[in-house]
Amino acid sequence: MFEPLYTAEEMRAAEERFPGPNDELMERAGQATARHALDYFASAQVFTVVCGAGNNGGDGRIAAKVLAEAGRKVRIVEAKKEPEAELGKPEVVVDALFGTGFAGEPRPDAASLIARMNALGAPIIAVDVPSGVDASTGEVAGAAIDADLTVTFHGEKLGLEVAPGRFLSGHIEVADIGLEPSETKHRLVSRAVLGRVPLRAPRDNKYSAGSVLVVGGSPGMTGAVCLAAGAAFRADAGYVTVCAPKESLPVIETRLLEAVKRDIDEAFEAVERAGSLAIGPGLGRGEGRQALVRRLLEETDLPAVVDADGLFELEPFERNGPTVLTPHSGELARLIDEQSDWVDAHRLEALERAVDRYRCVVLLKGAEMLVGAPGEGVLVCSTGRPSLATAGSGDVLTGIIGSFLAKGLEPRLAAAAGATALGQASVETPQQAGLVASDLLAALPRTLA
C-alpha cells in the first residue's frame, strides 16, 4: 500500500549500515547503471560519461568501464578537472555529476556543464538523481539535467516523485545494490490503498453505505457540484444530498437523477442524515458563503472535505471533526500567504506549512498529489495522467474523498485513496487528449473493483 521514498539523509543512513566496504556499493551501482544503459539504448555505440568528484562520479567511472568492456566507445569527462572539456558527439550521455547529497544551486562552472549536456540533444541517463535536483525535496534551484532515464539505487528518492524534480527524472529504474530495507518518513502510495475502501456489504443500507452532503453550485457553476455529487455516487456512496442556491436547483435537477436536492439555506437540516460534508464545488464567494462554510465546519463534527471556494478566507480555522483541505497551488498560496510560483517550486515545504497552520490533512493537487497530516510524513500519489489537467477534475476528487470519509476512512487515508482513485480513473479512461472531467465518472467504479 505504501512504498518507501528516501531522503538524502535516509539514504546515507542506509549506506552506513552496510557491513561491507563502500567500494562494493559503488561497484554494484556502476554496473547497474551500465546494464540499464545497454538495455534501454541497445543500439547506441558512443557514450559520454560526465563524472563529479564524489561517490556519484565513482559510480559513473565504473559504468564507463563496463560500457567499454561491452564494446562501446566511451568518453569520460572529469568535471572537477576539466569542466570545459569537449563532450564529443555521443549517442547517449551518462550524468554522474552530483548525487543524492546535492542541495542548492550548482556553481557556475557546473551549471555551464549541465547546460551543455542538455544542449547535446542526446538521451541522458541520470545516475541516482538528475544533477541539480534536490533528492530530498524535488526542488530545482538552478541548472538541472533533463534526464530520459534515471537509474536510482536501493529505493526511489523523494525528489524523483515530487515536482519540479519529477519532471526531470524521465523513466525511473530502481536498482538493488544490496542494502537492507528501512523505514522512511515519506512514502509512495500504490493502488493497493484502494483495497482499504469499504465497499457496500450485504448488511448495508443506502445511509450506512455512505451518505454525503455536497454544498456548492452557485449559478454559472452548477457543473462543479454535479461532478462532485456524481463522483461521490461512483465512489460507492449510497446516498448523496446536494445543497445549492435556490435559483440553481432547476439546473441541477436536470443533471442529477439520483441525488436529493435542497436549498442551501437548508444545509443544517440536511446535515442530520449526512455521514460527511463536501464543501466548496461551485460555491461562490458572495451572499455570506464564507460564513456558511465556517458555520458548517465549526458547528458540526462530521468528517469534511473542503475545496475551491470553500477554502476562501478560511482562517481563523478551528474544528473538532476530521478535515481534508484539497487546494491547488494557487489556493494553497493564499492559505499560507505566498505566491503560487513559490508553491510550485517548493511543494513539500508549502504543504508542511499548511498542515502546521491549519492542523488538519492537506492534499496539494498537481502532477503528483501530496497528502500531509499533523505529525506524519507526506504521502505521494502519482498514478494520474496529464489528462487530469482539466476543469472539474478537482470537483471529482472532492466527491470521491467525501464518499470515502462517509464510509469511515480516517482523513489521511481517505485523501490518499481519493487521489489514487482519481489517478486510476484517468488511466482507465480510454481517451487522453480532450478528456473532460465527466469522462472520469464512468471509470471510477472500475478503480474500486
Phi, psi and omega in degrees: 000316177237134179243150185292144171233116189270138165274170178300319180295318179293324178292320179298319179295322178296320180292324180292335178279351180293127186285342183266184180286154179298328180299330179292319176297319180296319179299315181294320180294316180295318179295320179297320179298313180296320181298315179291326177298317181289328178288313186281329183233060188299329183272350182290136181246341186237122182236142167245126181247117181260118188246133174273187186274343186266201181299326179299320176295323177296319175302317182295321181294321178293319177300318179299319179298315181295320178298318179295321179295335178275006175092010180271151175275122189234130173250127177256127177248119178270107189298324183289323184270331187218062184297337180261013184297151177293133182271350180077199179236069185284154170276334178217140176250137174251119182266103176238041186278300179243155178246203183291341181281354182287139172210152178094210185249133179299148174297160184306318181293321178291320179299320179295319179296317178300315180299320180292323177296315179297325186284347181297332181082001178271153175302145181240131172256121177269134178270110179076310178202142178301132181301131183102346178264132176284116185295338184268343186226340187081002181287149179229105186271345181201220180297144180209149177290136175258093189274150171269330181216134173242122174261108184250153192250138176076310180194164180295144175268144182304318183293346176280343183253347183253130178293148005276353181302324181297334180286345184252359188270341184062209176286140184249128172243130178261123182254129176283123178243016172092015177273152178284140176300151179213161179288144175235153180292317183255148186219154178265133183270130177258170180299338181301340179299333181291342174291347178273353180280120180284110179278167183304132182248165183305327182275356183285149163247181186297333179278315181291339176288349180126112181245120187244133173254116179257128183241121180166213171076044175293160180307136183087349181228027182292335179300326183296314181289328177293319177296317181295316180294316178299321179293322178300316177297314183291340174269018169085015171293148181266342186209130180226131174245137176248124173251120184219163176304146187305321183289344179271341189300320179301322179293314181297324180301324181281341183264328185245118179275315193276335186281149170279137181245134179220156176297143181299335177291348180259016185300321183288336172286320181294334180302330187299331181256005185269149172257345176201163177245139171235103192246130169127331184299114180066023186293321187083172185237005182256180173052045175071022183297319181293326176296322178295316179302314182298319180295315180299322181283320185275333185258003173230157175245020176295145171303138185223142169245131186237128184220168169053232184293343175294340180274352185285131180052047184282332182276143001287148190229116176215132172200159183266333184284158176300136188221137174235123172260137184234066182278153161273180189299323179294318179291321178295323178303317177296322183294332182243014175061048177231181174264151184296326180292329174294317178300315180300327182274343185223058190297318180294312180298318180297316179298314182295325176295320179294319178298316179296324185283322186254352173053045177209180177286134177234128175250114178268116182282159179160197180301323165240151180255132183249129181246119178243152179211151181304129177075008183236157172286172182275137172261130182253123179247115187228035182272347187285159177258163179301340179299343178290348178283071181213149181301133176101344181295328176293326177294322176299315178300318179301316179296321179297310181296321176303318177297314183293324175296317180296334179277357175101004176292139176294154194299322180295317179290322178298319179294314180295318179293323178296315178297321180292317179299318178297315179298317179294325177298323178292329177287321183287338183283124186301315183279141175245300174294130178080010177297139173243161189301324181294340175297334184287335187297316181294333182279339186303313181302328179294332179289336182261353184293000000 
